Amino acid sequence: MQSKKLTYILNNYSAKDASHFNHVPALLEALAMRGLEITLVIEKADFIPTFSSVNISVIPLKHRHGLSRLLELFRVIIHLIHRGFMRTYVRTAAPPALIAALTHRIFGGKVFLWQSGTTIEYDAAQPMSLKKLKWYLVSHIPNTLARRFVHYFVTGPAYMVDYYSRVGGVKRGKIRLLYNDIDIDRFVPKPDRSVQKAAFLKAHGLKPDILVLLLVHRLSPVRRTRLYFPFCLTHLRNMGLLNRVAVVIVGIGPELPFIQAQVQSQGLAERCLFLGSVPNREIQRVYAVADIFLHPTYNEGFPRVVLEAMAAGLPIVSTDAGGTRELMGDIQSSLIVSRGDPLAFAVCLEKMIKDSLLRELLAKENQKHVERFSTMKIAAMYEEVLFA
C-alpha cells in the first residue's frame, strides 16, 4: 500500500509566538500516528519544532524575505513532488499558496489552502488611503488569487463555508470543511488548580476570594473589543459586583492603548491585569487560574481561544460573531449574545458571576463538548479531507 505523503507549509514558527501555530506540531504528530509521511516547510523559523515520529521531517527555508524566499519554496516543492508528496497544505498565507498552486499545476498534485477569518468586509469598508491601497495590493489581490487558483479552499466551521462562498467569492464546490483541533490534555484543569490560582492572585497583589475573568485575544479594530470592554466592568460596578472579580487581559494590538486608557479614566485599573503577549505554548497556565472566559468580539472566524477555554473547563461569555456558536453545546450556546448588544454581554457576565451552579454546569458541558475537537479526532478528519 502506497504511503500518504503531505507537505504542510507554515508561514512562520517561533517558540515565543502568541499565535496558534504552536498547535500545529501536535496535529502533525497525530497525522503521523495515522501513517502519514509529513514534511513541514517553515518559511520563517525562529525555532525548529522537534517531533517524536520518524515520519515527520522539517525544512526551514534559508531565505526569509521577498522573491528569493518564494523561489526557494518553489524549488523545495518541486523536490518534494519528485519524492511523491502530491498533497500540499498551506496554513493561511497567500504567497506560498500561489507558489504551491503554480508548482502543482505544472508537476501534478493538489493544493489545499486554509483560511478562517471575517475581515474581508471590514477591510473593504475602510476609507481610501495609502494604507488601504497597500492592503489592496499586498493582501486583497494575493488572497483573492490564492483562493481562486488553489485546488481546494479549506475553512471551518460551517458558518465560514457560507461566508467564503458568499463574501470571499470561492466556488462552494471547491470548499472543504475542516475544524481546528485542541490538545485537550494541555488545557484540562489540574488537581492543584486552586493552589495555582491562589499563588497567581498573591503574586499580583489580588485578594484570594475573587473570580478571575480571562480575556485572550489580539486586540484589533476588526474585533472591536472596546465596544464591550471595559463597558462590562462599569456595568458590574453599577450592580455592586466589581469587587468580586479581577480581569486578566492577554494580548496586544491597536486597541490596547485605548482600552488601557479607558480602564484608567474610569477607575477600573485595580481590577484589571494586563499581561501583554503570552507565548501560546505557555498560555494554558493562564487558563488554569481563571473562572470565567470573556470572548467580546464583533468579527470572528473559527476562534481557537474558545476551544482552549472549553478544554480548560471555563464557562464562557461571548458574542455570536462568526462561527462561535457552532463550537458550543446546547446550554452554553443558548447564552451567547448578539454581537451588536454590549449591554447583553454585560448582563450575561453579571448572571455568570452570580450563579455558581450555572458556572459548574457550563464547565462540565464545555469540557465534554470540546472532545469532538480533540487532536486525534481532527487528525482523522484531515486525512479524510486531504486524501479523499
N, C-alpha and C positions, 0 to 999 in steps of 0.2 A: 504494500500500500504506500503510495507516494505521500510524503510528509507535507503538511500545510505550512507554507512559509509566508511570513508577514514582515514588511518593513513599516516601522512606526516612526513618524517624524515629529519631533518636538522642536518648537522654535527656540526655546531656552530652558535651562535647568540650573538651579542653584540651591545649595543647602540652606541659604538664608532667605530664599524667596517666600513671600507670603501667599503666592498664587497656589492654585490647586494642582499644579503639575507634580507636586510631591506625591500625589496619589497614584501616578502612572506606574512606578515600579511594581507596586503590589498587584496591579491589574495584569501587568506583563508576566509576573511570576505565576499568576493563576492561569493565564493562557498557556504558558509553557507546561504547566502541570497537565493540561488537556492534550499535550502532544504537539503543540505548535512550535515551529522554529522561528525565532523573532530576532530581527536586527533593529535596535533602537538607534536612530540617527538624531543627534542633537546639534542644532545649528550654532547655538551659543551656549557653551557649557562652562560654568564656574566650578562645577562639582560633578564628578562622574559617579553615577549610582552603581552599586555593586549588586550582583544577583547570585542567588544560590544555585539556580538552574543553569546547566551547561547548554541549554537550548536558547539562551539569550546572549547576544553579543552587542557591544556598544561601539558606535562610530561617532566620535565628536569631530565636527568639521574644524579644520585648521584656520580657515579664513572666516572672519566674523562679520565682515561688512560688504555691502554692495554687490557688484557684479561678480567679483572673484568668489564670493561665498555661493552664489547661485550656480556658477559654472562648476564649482567643486561638488555641489549637491547633484548636479546633472550627471557628472562622471560617476559618483557613488551609486546613484540609482541604476545607471546602465550596468555597472559591475554587479549589483545585486540581482538585476533581472537575468543576467547571464548565469547566475548561480541558482536561478529558479524562483526568485522572490517576485512573483507576479501580482501580488496584492500590496498596495501601499496605502497606509492610513495616515492622514495628516491632521494633527490637532490644531485647529483654529486658524493658523496663519495662511494668508492667501498666496504670497510669493512662492513658498515651497510647493503649495498645491498646484500652482500653474506650471512649475518646472516638472513636477511629477506627472501631471496630465500630459504635457508635451512628450516627455520621455516614454511613457507607457503607450501613447498613441503611435509612436514610431516603432517601438520594440515589442508591443503587446502587453497585456495585463490590464488591471483595473486600479483606479484611484478613488479613495473614499476621503471626503473632507468633512470633519466635524466642526460645527459651529452651533452655538446656542445663546443668543442674546437679542434683545429687542431694542437696539439702538438706531436702527435704520431711519425710522420716522423722526426720532429726536434730532439726529444729525442733519437730516434733510431740511428740518424746520428752522434751523439756525439762520440768522440774517447773513447776507452775503458779506464776506470779509476775506482777508488774506488767509485767516485760519480756516475758513470754510473751503476756500479754494484748495488749500493744502490737503484737507480731508478728502475732497473730491478726487484729487489726483493720486494721493498716497494710499487712501483706504477704500473709498467707494468704488472706483474703477477696478482696482485689482480684485476686490472681493466679489464684485459682480461677475467679472470674467472667470474667476475661480469657480464660483458656484455654477457657472454655465458649462465650463469645459471639463470638470472632473466627471468621472463616470457615474458616481453616486454621491449625493449630499446626505450627510448623516446628522441628525439632531434629535432632541428629546427635551421634555416629554411630548405627549401628543399635541398639546397646545402649540408647540414650536413647529411641528409639521405643518399645521394650518398657517401659522404666521409666515414661514418662509415661502410657502406656496402663494399666499395672498399678498404679502408685502415685499418679500425678497425676490419674487419673480422666478422661483425654482419650480420646474415642472414636477407635479406631485408624483409622477411615476418614477422619478429618479431619487426621491427622498426615501431614506431608510431610518427607522426609529431605533434609537439606542439610548439606554439610560446611563447616567453617571453611576459609579459604584462607590461604596463606602466600606472601609476596613473597620467593621463593627468592633472587633476586639481592641482596636486602638482607642476607641472613644467610650466603650462601655464603662459605667461607673464602677470604681474600685471599692472594696470593703472599707477602706480608710478615708472615704470621701469627706466625712465630717471633720476628720483631722486635717486634711488638706485645706478645706475651706477655712477652718479656724486659724491655721497658720498664715494663710493668704490675707485674711482680714487683719490679723495682728500686725503683719509686716507692712501693711499700708495704713495703719492707724485707724481702722474702722471697727465699729462695735461688733461683738461676736453674735448678736442675736438678730441680725438683719437678713433680708433676702437679697441675693446678688442677681441683678439683671444684667444680661450679657448681650452686647451688640457687636457682631463681627461682620465687617463689610468694607469694601473700598467706598469711601465717602465721595461719590462723584455726582455731578449735576444730573446725570441720567437717572440716578435712583431717587433724587430729591429727598434725601433723608431728612433734611432740615424742615420739611413740611410736617413731619411727625415728632421730631426730636430737636430741642428739648421740650416741645409743647406738652408731650405726655407727662413730663415731670411737673410742670406747672399745674396740670390737672390733678395729679396726685397730691400736691401741696394743698390745693383747694379742698380736697377731700380728706385732709388730715392724715395722709398715708406716706408722705415723703420721708419721714424719719424711720420708716420701716424698711427702706431699701437703699442700696447703693448701686450705681450703674458702672459697669466696666465696658469701655469702648475700645475695641481693637480694630485698627485700620487707619489708613491715611487717605488723602485725596483732596481735591479742590474745595470741597465743602467743609473740611475740618476747621480751618480758621474761623469761619462764620459760626459754626456750631460751638466752638470753644468760647467765642466772644459772647454768644447768647447765653451760654451757661454761666459765664462770669457776671454779665449785666443783670441777669435775673436771680442772682443769689443762689445758684444751684451748684456752685463749684465743689462744695464739701460733700456732695452726694455723687460726684462723677469722678471716675478714674480713667484717664486717657493713657493707654499703653502703647499707642502708636502701632507700627507694623510688627507683627509677631510671625516668625517663620512657621509655615504650615506644618512642618514636621514636629513642632512643639505645641501647636495650638490646642491639643487635647488637654493640656494642663490647665488651660483657662476654662474650658468647658467643665472641667472636673470640680470647679469651685462655684459654679453658677446654679441658680434655682429656676430662673425663667429666661427664655431666649427671646430677644426682640428682633424682628425682621421688618423694619419700617422701610418700604421701598415702593417706588412708583412704576419702575420698569424692571423687568426680570426675565430671565430665560429659564434655565434649569439651575436653581440656587443650591449648590452643593452644601453651603453652610446650613441649610435646613436639614439635609441628611445628617450632617455632623451633630446638630442639636438633637435630632431624634435618636441617633445612636447613643448619645450621652444621657438619654432619659430626661430631657428637658421639655416642659410644656412650652408652647410657642405662641407668641402674639405676633400676628403677621397680616399684611395686606394680601389681596388676591392677585397681585401682579404676576404676569406671565403664567408659567406652569406650576406655580407654588402649590395651589390647592390639590393638584393631581398627586402630589407626593405623599399626602397625608391620609390617615384613617378617618372614619366617619365622624367621630366626636371632635377631633382636632380641626378637621376641615369645616365643620359647622360653626366654628368660632372665628374663621377668617373674615376680615372686614374689607369693605371696598377701599381700593387704593385712593379714591378721591375723598375719603372721610377721615381726616386726622382725629376728630373727636371720637369717632367709633373706635379707633385704635387705642386711644387713651382710656376709654371706658372698658374695653376688653382687658387692658392691663390692670385696671382697678379691680375688675372682677377676679382676675387670676390671683392677685395679691391677697384678696380677702378670703378666697376659697381654697384651703389646703387640700381638701378631698378632691377637688377638681384637678389640682396640680398633680396629685398622685395618680389619678385616673388617666390623665393625658400622658404622664411619664411612661406608664405601662403600655398604653396603646402605641405611643411613638416608637418605643423600643421593639415592640412586636412587629409593627408595620414596616419598619425600616429594613427588616430582614430580607425583604424581596429585592433590595438593592445591594445585598452583600456582594463582595468582590467575586466570589466563586460563582454566584448565580448570574452576574452580569458578564462574567467571562464566557459562560455558556452562550449567552445572548450574542456576544461579539462574534464568537465562532460561527454561529448560525447565520448571522447577517453578512459577515465578510466572506464566507466560503459557501454561500448558498449555491 
